């Protein structure tokens, strides 16, 4: 690989505090990087982050060490709304971070919140769409459907469609994670056809280890739809490093929609409880199933064009003490 390779992480998370309710369950942080997560105590952060703050400064230290030039910071309901902190991060480290804003889509009226996010300077809005299909969704009004005990908020409701048109008109990027398989693919087809100039990034590589994952990947046949691989090492965690089946999935997806539609993402920090930050991408560099040009596109070139990163820093390799 060339020395000028620019690596960009398109799927990372930041927060200073976790305390939220999702699907009727209280999720909150515990000491030593642990958290109560849907009734189970889990290691949410690496244990050396004893202050429980998943800060931009710590991620930047990891990025500089692993030679990652920039990162896209997304959001999820399980961490709570992080708009205030991410607005600060995006302004403080402009050029290293692209940050997504997020609304409370489980209640009507989120379009007003989205308009406020735009005024605050956010250039992307995130929707954790998979969590809009749940036995405990609390939203009411138009757009709800009931299938047995499962409530569902549809992505093609009038308020959502107004949101997508608003984002399209403002040149924003939609980050979205879909329920397994093709559950929400039909809705997304309608959205991208209605808003052809809206740039869309589908996360978690279409939930690649779940049945029907390729249906999500095929959405990237549309001109402005892209796929990030955030969480792919988690999805193939049982196989573990260097994730040969993940490489095969990337190869399969590239053959289906083109490598130019695929981007690397780490899902930091949750994934680095099992591997290091550098290990979350270096298995791509080591594989012989992708060409050097494909690796450069997947690891940073595609993301640089989509998210508009400019003047990225040169990050020299620093020798480990143990080498």
N, C-alpha and C positions, 0 to 999 in steps of 0.2 A: 504494500500500500504506500501511496505517496506521503511525503512528510507534511503536506498541506491538507490532509484529511481533516475536515471539520465534523466533529461528532455532536449531535444535538439530541437531547432526550425530549421526546414529545409527550411524555406522560409521567409526571411526578406530582407529589402532593406536599403541601406545607401547612402547618398550623401551629399556633401557640397554645391552644387549649382544645380538648375534645370533651364535649358534653352535649348530647343530643338524643332525640327520640326518633327511632326508625321502626316501622312496622309494629308500633305499640310497645317497643322495648327500649329501655334506657341504656344507652351506650356511653361510657365515661372512662376517663383515664385512671390508672392505678399507679403505684410507685414502680420504679425501675423499668420504665418503658412498657409495662403491661397495660391492659385495658379490659374492661368488661364489655364483651362484644356479643350481642344477642344471647345473653344469659351464660356465656362461657368466658372464663378468664384466658386471654391470649397474650402472646408477646407481640404487641403492636409495633414497637420500635426496638432497635438493637439495645441490649441492656446497658451499654455504656452511655446512652443518652439518659442519664439518671435524672435530669431535670424535667424530662417528659416534654420538652419543647422541641418540636420538629421545625427548626428555624431555617431561614434562608441562608444564614451564615454557615450553618453546618452543612447544608447541601452544597454551597459554593466551595467549601473545603473539600468535599468529596469530588465535586466536578473538577476542580483544579488538579487534584491528585490523579484522577482517572482520565484527565485530558478531554473532558466534555466541555465544549465551548459555550453552550447555551441550553436552557431547559424550558419546557412548556409546563406551566403549573395548572393542573386541572382541579376539580372539586368533586365531592361526593357527599350525599346526605349523611353517610355514616361518620363523617368528620364534623358535621355542622357547617353552617354558612361561614365562610372565611373571607368574605368580600373586603372587610376593612383591612385585614392584614395583607391580603394579596394586592389591594390597590397600592398600599405602601411599598410592597416588594417591587411591583412593576415600575413604580416611579423611582425608587431608590437605586435599583440595579437595572435601569433601562438598557437594553442591549444584551444582557445575559438572560433575562427572564421575559417570557410572554405569559400573562396570567389571565385565566378565565374567571369571569364572574358567574354567579349562580343565583337563581330565584327559588322561591318556595312554590313549586309547581303543584303541590298537593292541595292547594287552596286556590280558588279563583282570585283574579286580580293581579296575577304576576306580571302582566304586560306593563303595568305602571312601574313595577320594580325594575324591569328590564330597561325601560326608558331612562330610569335614574342611573343604572349601571353604565349606560352609554354616555351620559353626561359626566360621569366620574372618570371616563377615559378608558374603560375596558374595550378591547377590540375582539373579544370572544366571549361567548356565553355557553355554559355547560349544562346539559340535561342528563341526569342519571336515569335514563328512561326505563331501565329494567326494574327500578324500584317503584315505578308507577303501575306495576302489576303486582298486587299484594293482597293477602287476606285482611290486612289492617290499614289499607289506604283510607285516609280520613277526608279527602276532598269531597265536595258536594256540588251538585248542579250539573249543567250541560257537559257532556263528554264522559259521563260515568256509565259503565256497563256492569251488570252483575251476572256472573257465571257461577252458580252455586254460591259458595261463601266468598268467592274471589271478586274484589272490586278492581276496576281497571280504568285508568285515565288514558284516553286515546290521544295520540300525537297530532291527529288531524282535526281537532276541534277548532272552532272559530278563533278562540283566543290564541292557541298555539300557532295557527296559520298567520294571524296578525303578527305574532312575534317573529316568525320566520321571514315574512315580508319586510318587517322593520330591520332585521339583521341584514338581509340582502341589500336593502337600500343604503345601509351604512357601511357596506363592505366588511362585515364582521364574519368571524368563523364560528360555526356551531360544533362544539364537542359533544358527543353523545355515545352512551353505552346502551346496547339493546339487550332485551331478554334473549335467552338461549334460542338458537335456531332461527326459524323464520317468523317467530311470533309477531314481531313488529316490522318486519321487512315490507309488508304491503303498505303500511302507513308511511314508511320512509320513501318508498317509490313515489307515492303521491306528493310528498313534500318536495323532493328534488325535481320532479317534473313541474310542479307549481312555481318553484323558486330556482330556476336553472343556474342563476349566478350566485347562489348561496354556497359558500365553501363549507364542506362537512367533513369532520374527522370522526370515524367510528372507532371506538376504543376496544381494548382487550382482544384484538385480532379476531373479532367476531366470535369470542368465546370458543376458541379453536378446538378445545377438547370435547365440546358438546356436539350432539347430533345436529346436523343441519348447519354447521358453522359456515360452510361455503356460500350459503344463501346471503349472509351478511357481506362476505367478501365481494360477491358479484355486484353489490351496490356500487362498488368502485368503478364499474364500467361507465357510470355517469361521469361527465367531464370534471365536475368539482367535488367528487367524493373520494376521500382518502381513508386509509386504515392505519391505526397505530398498534404497535405490539405490546403496549403496556400490560404487564401482568402475565406475559407468555411464560416466563420462568416459573411463576406460581402455578399456572395451569398445567405445566409439565413437571411439577415439583417432585412427583414420585419417581420420575425418570432421573432427574437431577442433572447437574452439570456434566458434560457440555451440551446437553439437551438436543440429541440428534433428531428426535421426532419434531422438535420445534423448527429445526433447520429444514426438515422435509416439508413442513407445513408452509414455511415461507416460500420455499421453492414452488410448491403447488399453487399458492396464491399468486406468485409472480407470473407463473405460466398462464394463469386465468385472467388477470387484470393488468399485468405489467408491473415491473419493479418500481416504476415511477409513481405508483399509487400507494406504496407501502413505506412505513416509517418506523424506526426503532423507538421504543419507550420502555422505561424501567419499572414503572409503578413504585418508585421510591416513596417512602422508606420501608414499606411493609416487606418488600421482596428482599431487602438486605438484612433481614433477620436470618436468612438461610445462606446467602452468598454475599460477596462484597459488591460494591457498586460497580467496580470495573468488570467483575465477572458477569454482570447483567448484560454486557454487550460483547465482551471479547471472544465469546464462542462464535460470534458471527465472523470475526476476523480470521478465526482458525479453520473455518469450514472450507472444503473444496467444492461445495455444491453451488456456490455463488461466485461469479467473476469479481475481479477487483472493482470494476465499474459498478456492478450491482451492489457491492458492499458500500461503496462510497455514497451511492444514491440512497440506500436504505438507512445508513447510519447518520446521514446529515444533509446530503444534497437536496433531497426532496423537501425536507422540513425547512431548510434555509429559504427556499423559494416560496413555500406556502406561507410561512409565518413572518417573512420579511426581515430576518435577521441580517444585520450589516456590521461590518468592521469587527468581526469576531476575534477574540484574542488568540495569540499563539501560546500554547501551553506546553512547555518543554517537559520531557520525561524527567522525573526526579527519582533517583536510585533509592531503593528501599535499604534501610539499615541492615536488613538480614541478607542482602545480596552480597 
